[in-house]
Amino acid sequence: MKIAFLASECEPFAKSGGLADVVGSLSKALGELGHEVVVVLPFYRSIRDGGFEVSSYFDSMCVKMGNGIEEWCSVKKARLSEFVDAFFIESNKYFDRDGFYCDRSNNDFGDNAYRFAFFCRAALQLLKDMDFHADIVHCHDWQTSAVCAFLKIWDWRGTPLSNAKSVLTIHNIGYQGIYGSGVLGYCGFPWNFYVSDIFEDFGRINLLKGGIFFADFVTTVSPKYAEETLNSDLGCGLNDFLRRKGESYVGILNGIDPTLWNPAKDTLLPANFSMRKLDGKALCKSELQKRFALDVNENIPIVGVVSRFATQKGLDVLANSIERIVTAMQVQFAVMGSGEPALERHFQYLRDEYPGVVGDYIGFNNEIAHLVEAGSDFFIMPSRYEPCGLNQIYSLRYGTLPIVRNTGGLADTVDQYDEKSGKGTGFKFDYLSEEAIFDTVGWAVSTYFDRPEQLLTMRRRAMRRDFSWKSSAAEYEKIYRQAAQGEN
């Protein structure tokens, strides 16, 4: 099949979270299966200045928007993998900025709706002009959801997109692209779309809602999250609209790129290790303790954190729990991330108040992220909700046992530890509270000290789990075929 990925992020070119990992690794996995895959992204300033091998593809391309507006852009090209090319829509007006979605003060750009509406229309114009006869246009999150409507309402007869069907993947339904109604005219959508069943949302435009309405298939990133978005407040107001999709809405668990996350070959680690030979993990632990100014002691367990500092991630409850935990238990914390300023300050306070026991790194560093995954004994994710989560999968791959709330993809990927049998791959709790975090960390720490043989068996069991894209890509193939065989 011919498959076009349209997204606002893709590893390694542009990344702020898990969306980039999924777009980069899933597109490559599908290319390796023999499909013809292209990825289309905005040409952000960070890509221009990032040292990537990028060439010119179209010097000039006209993009016709609504209200008779013509926008002009150029197109760049780069190689994503042996089988996948990436194309970039270059518009200084919209993408020559410091950030993807917001400025350095974390304020959203006021014209985001227009920026990504233009990108959607430009990406389709590119596919048409490059004669890419797409079977599937795979869109990701609200930033590209307008594509689903463009494919339905514009006349594509006699063009390479005449048979294209859309698949929309929701990576986090909490972000819906809700803006003023003026963007409807800029898109060229008729005003009869401004109704509650399609785009209208309490007097504004909801781009994700409209994408759900027009998409031939909607997916999300884990089976549990699909269930939660249908049947609980985690649907963020779109539960009914997703239920209307019926069997055209499914959850497919994200995979990871095993070439990037492999402790036996990871070049970012001070030492490599494998399920059969774990010696290198102890060296990674020692280096992690040094990097985070923790007391170097191989006999004290480390709980790692790599996360956005956001309430969605439950980091506020964790931050309030750590003081009691480190006072009552022999355990260390290595925390990396950034986000809400109050949380950043709280973790810095904990570092200063408990030197050698709590360490922090404010920001993101890929090498240190790999070190936290490899050197920690446990990895905690107390999320209020988690569509899929990737860090718990990385942790399992590196023999670092997850401590997670029983929600979304965390529930789907981590098997609960059973003290009697020793089975399981991690530690799960149901209700997000300081007490639950304290008790579950205590359970993990007591297992570390009191049941080391079970802990070792759990590590090896976790490392055997296959979370490559092999099975998930096969599920997407089925979805693509179902969409392609459907009626326009």
Secondary structure, 3 states (H helix, E strand, C coil): CEEEEECCCECCCECCCHHHHHHHHHHHHHHHCCCEEEEEEECCHHHHCCCCCCEEEEEEEEEECCCCCEEEEEEEEEECCCCEEEEEEECHHHHCCCCCCECCCCCECCCHHHHHHHHHHHHHHHHHHCCCCCCEEEEECHHHCHHHHHHHHCCCCCCCCCCCEEEEEECCCCCCCEECCHHHHHHCCCHHHCCCCCCEECCEEEHHHHHHHHCCEEEECCHHHHHHHHHCHHHCCCHHHHHCCHHHEEECCCCECCCCCCCCCCCCCCCCCCCCCCHHHHHHHHHHHHHCCECCCCCCCEEEEEEEECHHHCHHHHHHHHHHHHHHCCCEEEEEEEECHHHHHHHHHHHHHCCECEEEEECCCHHHHHHHHHHCCEEEECCCCCCCCCHHHHHHHCCCEEEEECCHHHHHHCCECCCCCCCCCEEEECCCCHHHHHHHHHHHHHHHHHCHHHHHHHHHHHHHCCCEHHHHHHHHHHHHHHHHHCCC
